[in-house]
Structures are given as C-alpha cells and as structure tokens.
Amino acid sequence: MKSSASKISLLFGVLFFLTLVACAPTVRPEVTPNPAASTSDILGIEIVGLHLSSGGYMIDFRYKVVDAAKAAPLIDHALIPYLVHEDSGAKFAVPAPTKVGPMRQMPRQLEVGRQYFIFFANPGKFIKSGDYVTIIHGPHRFEHLKVE
C-alpha cells in the first residue's frame, strides 16, 4: 500500500512539473539591435564577441576600444561587471581568485584599437551557446547579446 501511494505521488509530481514547463512562456522578441553600433557611440567600444570558453565553464566577453575617453568606465576598479541570463534571470560574476585577482583586464590606460576581455563564471555550464545574456557594468547595459 505504501509503495503504491508513493508511486501515485511521484506520478502526480511529474505531471505537475510537466504542466508547469508546458505553460512557461518561450517567446523571445525578434529585435536584436546591433550592439557594436550603439556601444561605440555611447561607451567607445565595439563588441567583438561573447563565447563559451574553458570547456563551457567560462564566458569570454571581448571588446575593442574605439574611444579611450568614453571607454574609461570599463577599467574602473570600483565598478564590478556581472552577466544576467535573460531567460532565467540568473546572475554570473567575474571570478576573482586570490592569487591573480579579477579575471578581466584593467590597465591604467586604454589603447585605441586594442581588444580587451572580461571572463564570467558559468558554473555547471548553465549558459549554452545560442542563449541571450545582458552584461551590466556600472550604469551601462549591453543587452540581448547572443552567446556563441
């Protein structure tokens, strides 16, 4: 009797879970603005790419500086960037191991034409190729970036 009741409870639990998953909205806005055009005017950078790295456990954000004065906030030590997975709202930080510090480039001065990087942790390979994310760095937001 006890095993029969637990099987029925398990069955209802699975059915409830599947009902919730089936009801979840999956519609994504088709508008994906060109991030390079808007960020070069506002923040003085062009986004080069956003790729999975380190076997999928890191996200590599690359950008190229086109105006060093406008891009200066990106190397401010007080501003800590983080990445938000758009579908789930999960936030991911820049790893900062004790011996090497934050895994992002923070030179004293930016060079025009040079590429820089910021690594974000991706524990458990949560973010997959094709997912959309937003990077928040102080008051600046880089929205609807596709992970490749």
C-alpha positions as CSV (number, residue, x, y, z in Angstrom):
1,M,0.0,0.0,0.0
2,K,2.8,2.4,0.9
3,S,4.7,1.8,-2.3
4,S,1.5,2.3,-4.3
5,A,0.9,5.6,-2.6
6,S,4.4,6.8,-3.2
7,K,4.2,5.8,-6.9
8,I,1.0,7.8,-7.3
9,S,2.6,10.8,-5.5
10,L,5.6,10.6,-7.8
11,L,3.3,10.4,-10.9
12,F,1.3,13.5,-9.8
13,G,4.6,15.3,-9.1
14,V,6.0,14.6,-12.5
15,L,2.7,15.6,-14.2
16,F,2.6,18.8,-12.2
17,F,6.2,19.6,-13.2
18,L,5.5,18.9,-16.9
19,T,2.4,21.1,-16.7
20,L,4.4,24.0,-15.4
21,V,7.1,23.5,-18.0
22,A,4.5,23.4,-20.8
23,C,2.9,26.6,-19.6
24,A,6.1,28.6,-19.4
25,P,6.4,31.4,-22.0
26,T,9.2,30.8,-24.5
27,V,8.6,33.8,-26.8
28,R,11.6,36.0,-27.4
29,P,11.4,39.4,-29.0
30,E,12.9,39.2,-32.5
31,V,14.5,42.6,-32.2
32,T,18.2,42.2,-31.6
33,P,19.9,45.5,-32.1
34,N,23.5,45.7,-33.4
35,P,25.4,46.1,-30.1
36,A,28.5,47.3,-31.9
37,A,26.8,50.4,-33.3
38,S,25.2,51.6,-30.1
39,T,28.1,50.8,-27.8
40,S,30.7,52.6,-29.9
41,D,28.7,55.8,-29.8
42,I,27.9,55.7,-26.1
43,L,30.8,53.9,-24.4
44,G,33.5,54.0,-27.0
45,I,33.8,50.2,-27.6
46,E,32.8,47.7,-30.3
47,I,31.7,44.3,-29.0
48,V,33.9,41.7,-30.7
49,G,32.2,38.6,-29.3
50,L,30.8,36.6,-26.5
51,H,31.9,33.0,-26.5
52,L,31.9,29.9,-24.3
53,S,35.4,29.2,-23.1
54,S,37.3,26.8,-20.8
55,G,35.1,23.8,-21.8
56,G,31.9,25.8,-21.3
57,Y,32.7,26.8,-17.6
58,M,33.6,30.4,-18.5
59,I,32.1,33.1,-20.8
60,D,34.6,35.2,-22.7
61,F,33.4,38.8,-23.4
62,R,35.7,40.6,-25.9
63,Y,35.5,44.2,-26.8
64,K,37.7,46.6,-28.9
65,V,38.3,50.2,-27.8
66,V,37.4,52.9,-30.4
67,D,37.4,55.9,-28.0
68,A,39.6,55.6,-24.9
69,A,37.9,58.5,-23.1
70,K,34.4,57.1,-23.4
71,A,35.5,53.6,-22.5
72,A,37.3,54.7,-19.3
73,P,34.5,53.4,-17.0
74,L,35.2,49.9,-18.1
75,I,38.5,49.9,-16.3
76,D,37.2,51.5,-13.1
77,H,38.1,49.1,-10.2
78,A,35.0,50.2,-8.2
79,L,32.6,49.0,-10.9
80,I,32.1,45.3,-10.9
81,P,30.5,43.8,-14.0
82,Y,28.2,40.9,-14.0
83,L,26.2,38.9,-16.6
84,V,22.5,38.1,-16.5
85,H,21.0,35.1,-18.3
86,E,17.9,36.6,-20.0
87,D,15.7,33.5,-19.9
88,S,16.2,32.7,-16.2
89,G,17.4,36.0,-14.7
90,A,20.4,34.1,-13.1
91,K,23.4,36.4,-12.4
92,F,27.1,35.4,-13.1
93,A,30.1,37.2,-11.7
94,V,33.7,37.8,-12.7
95,P,35.8,35.2,-10.9
96,A,38.4,36.8,-8.6
97,P,40.9,34.1,-7.4
98,T,43.0,35.3,-4.5
99,K,46.4,35.0,-6.2
100,V,45.6,36.5,-9.6
101,G,42.6,38.8,-8.9
102,P,39.6,39.5,-11.1
103,M,39.6,37.8,-14.5
104,R,39.2,40.9,-16.5
105,Q,41.7,43.4,-18.0
106,M,42.0,46.6,-16.1
107,P,45.0,48.6,-17.5
108,R,45.8,52.0,-16.3
109,Q,45.1,53.5,-19.7
110,L,43.1,52.0,-22.6
111,E,44.7,51.8,-26.1
112,V,42.5,52.6,-29.1
113,G,42.2,49.7,-31.4
114,R,43.2,47.1,-28.8
115,Q,40.9,44.2,-27.7
116,Y,40.2,43.6,-24.0
117,F,38.4,40.8,-22.3
118,I,36.2,40.0,-19.3
119,F,35.7,36.4,-18.1
120,F,32.4,35.5,-16.4
121,A,31.9,32.2,-14.5
122,N,29.5,29.7,-15.9
123,P,29.1,27.1,-13.1
124,G,27.6,23.8,-14.3
125,K,27.7,25.0,-17.9
126,F,24.4,26.8,-17.2
127,I,24.6,29.2,-20.2
128,K,24.6,27.4,-23.5
129,S,25.6,28.5,-27.0
130,G,22.7,30.4,-28.5
131,D,21.4,31.8,-25.2
132,Y,20.9,35.5,-24.8
133,V,22.5,37.5,-22.0
134,T,22.8,41.0,-20.7
135,I,26.1,42.4,-19.3
136,I,25.8,45.1,-16.7
137,H,28.8,47.2,-15.9
138,G,28.0,50.1,-13.5
139,P,25.4,52.2,-15.2
140,H,25.9,50.6,-18.6
141,R,23.9,47.7,-20.0
142,F,24.8,45.6,-23.0
143,E,21.5,43.8,-23.8
144,H,20.5,40.9,-25.9
145,L,24.0,39.6,-26.6
146,K,24.0,36.1,-28.1
147,V,26.5,33.6,-26.7
148,E,28.4,31.8,-29.5
